[in-house]
């Protein structure tokens, strides 16, 4: 016994509380090459600083406007946990922010990520960052930093959450906000890669609770497990859209995220305008039909929740529409002329389907 009359106790450490500093350091060292591979010439300093440094080349722009976006992956992560597959959700994370930047004409410059987990699993965490780095490379932006938070007791075993933040730049007179959209313009849809990262709360409830499926089941209409279908990474449209902007007068761009068709299109339509969408003018992936059938989900609810096969829309003049579709096809996109802009009657909705 010591002088205080107490039994001597084992010296406690952070590791005893569930936080492994050495493993965290090993993780940072392992991902440094992945991060370096996404670098741009404007990036200053090395990984591991307290903040990421990015030198904006003001000589390159006349009147630059910075555009920022932040997002997460949502409950799609539940599918990654169930499948023990973690190499694609990082792509989703980047896509949700960079696709939001490009709709305003902004080139993504740099990205930061936030990974929170109960305990760092090196293999899982590295897979996640591989996806993030891949998404950054596909978007043309640099991964200049981030945070890995180890919070024992806060997350369940083998669970984590992801969030990301991206900054882009656009010339002030090149900002795309829909203000140039006019009656008669064409709406072109760019195919999605499936559900992307929105609507998963409804999809999981329908497929796994109501339908009784497991992530390994192969429902009629699919050629592979439902879990693999749901984990298809969100398509990144950045480079294709940047190409369009350089070669055409793109009047409006719409990222079909939360809110599906119904809530996203009006975000860029001028007040007197209405989007008239032609049903059957694009290919709807089988996963949406499966969800609708199993859950007996009404058609308009599907259109309010999911992208239904269209991940991005661009609005251009009617005379440019054919050439724009052809250009997108050459860029590797599936593109469809899906609608037109019409004059809106005050009594009608901003989006109608014919």
Buried (B, 14 or more C-beta within 10 A) or exposed (E): EEEEEEEEEEEEEEEEEEBBEEBBEEBBEEBEEBBBEBBBEBBEEEBEEEEBEBEBEEEEBEEBBEBEBBBBBBBBBBBBBBBEBBBBBBBBBBBBBBBBBBBBBBBBBBBBBBBBBBBBBBEBBBBBBBBBBBBBBBBBBBBBBBEBBBBEEEBEEEBBBBBBBBBBBBBEEBEBBBEBBBEEBBBBBBBBBBBBBBBBEBBBBBBBEEBEBEBEBBBEEBEEBBBBBBBBBBBBBBBBBBBBBEEBEBBBBBBBBBBBBBBBBBBBBBEBBBBBBBEEBBEBBBBBEBBBBBBEBEEEBBBBBBBBBBBBBBBBBEEBBEEBBEBBEEBEBBBBBBBBBBEBEEEEEBBEBE
